[in-house]
Amino acid sequence: MRSKTKIIVLHLKELIYTGILLVLGVGLLFLLLQIFLPKKAVPKPDYDAETSLYLPGKYTSTVQLGNDHADVEVVVDSSDILSIRLVNLSQTVTAMYPLVEPCMDTLAKQICEKQSLEGITYPDENRYTSQLLLQAIDAALQKATYPQT
């Protein structure tokens, strides 16, 4: 029983090419698995469409005042209006329309207490400003309303 000894000659260049191809193949396989395997399910939000009035978040609506504008920001959680305020209010708007801020504060206080735009009262001297702001608040709340399916 004689065993024949075999001598294998490996060239360093061939080993390097084989190693590189092996690493590229494994990397490509990993990449394909990451792309095509199904993702983990996204957890459902803690609010329910049947019990929630709003999608929680901040919603804005723009009020055009002459050549300038201001944004009305409404912050809601799933069932309540938390706050209403004017944002991006320039000094020009404040100077030209001095009733905007106090009128917004009055409306915001009433709306946050009543949690509705119904039955909001305002003085006659602020009627047009109040109506303009109420339209902007209503537009922001429409964005916040939970979509009906």
Backbone hydrogen bonds, N-H to C=O, Kabsch-Sander energy under -0.5 kcal/mol:
donor,donor_aa,acceptor,acceptor_aa,energy
3,S,1,M,-0.6
5,T,3,S,-0.6
8,I,6,K,-0.6
9,V,7,I,-0.5
10,L,8,I,-0.6
11,H,9,V,-0.5
15,L,11,H,-1.8
16,I,12,L,-2.2
17,Y,13,K,-2.2
18,T,14,E,-2.4
19,G,15,L,-2.5
20,I,16,I,-2.5
21,L,17,Y,-2.5
22,L,18,T,-2.3
23,V,19,G,-2.5
24,L,20,I,-2.6
25,G,21,L,-2.5
26,V,22,L,-2.3
27,G,23,V,-2.5
28,L,24,L,-2.6
29,L,25,G,-2.3
30,F,26,V,-2.5
31,L,27,G,-2.5
32,L,28,L,-2.5
33,L,29,L,-2.2
34,Q,30,F,-2.2
35,I,31,L,-2.0
36,F,32,L,-2.5
37,L,33,L,-1.9
52,S,48,D,-2.3
53,L,78,S,-2.6
54,Y,78,S,-1.8
55,L,144,A,-3.0
57,G,76,V,-2.4
59,Y,74,V,-2.6
61,S,72,V,-1.6
63,V,70,A,-3.5
64,Q,62,T,-0.5
65,L,63,V,-0.6
65,L,68,D,-2.6
66,G,64,Q,-0.6
68,D,65,L,-1.8
70,A,63,V,-2.1
71,D,87,V,-2.6
72,V,61,S,-3.4
73,E,71,D,-0.6
73,E,85,R,-3.3
74,V,59,Y,-3.4
74,V,72,V,-0.5
75,V,83,S,-2.8
76,V,57,G,-2.5
76,V,74,V,-0.5
77,D,80,D,-2.2
82,L,75,V,-2.6
82,L,80,D,-0.7
83,S,75,V,-1.6
85,R,73,E,-2.2
87,V,71,D,-3.4
90,S,88,N,-0.8
94,T,90,S,-2.0
95,A,91,Q,-2.4
96,M,92,T,-2.8
97,Y,93,V,-2.7
100,V,97,Y,-1.4
103,C,99,L,-2.0
104,M,100,V,-2.4
105,D,101,E,-2.4
106,T,102,P,-2.1
107,L,103,C,-2.5
108,A,104,M,-3.0
109,K,105,D,-2.1
110,Q,106,T,-1.9
111,I,107,L,-2.9
112,C,108,A,-2.6
113,E,109,K,-1.6
114,K,110,Q,-2.8
115,Q,111,I,-2.8
116,S,111,I,-0.5
120,I,117,L,-0.8
126,N,123,P,-1.2
127,R,124,D,-1.4
130,S,126,N,-3.0
131,Q,127,R,-2.5
132,L,128,Y,-2.2
133,L,129,T,-2.4
134,L,130,S,-2.8
135,Q,131,Q,-2.1
136,A,132,L,-1.7
137,I,133,L,-2.6
138,D,134,L,-2.6
139,A,135,Q,-2.2
140,A,136,A,-2.1
141,L,137,I,-2.5
142,Q,138,D,-2.1
143,K,139,A,-1.4
144,A,140,A,-1.4
145,T,141,L,-1.3
146,Y,53,L,-1.9
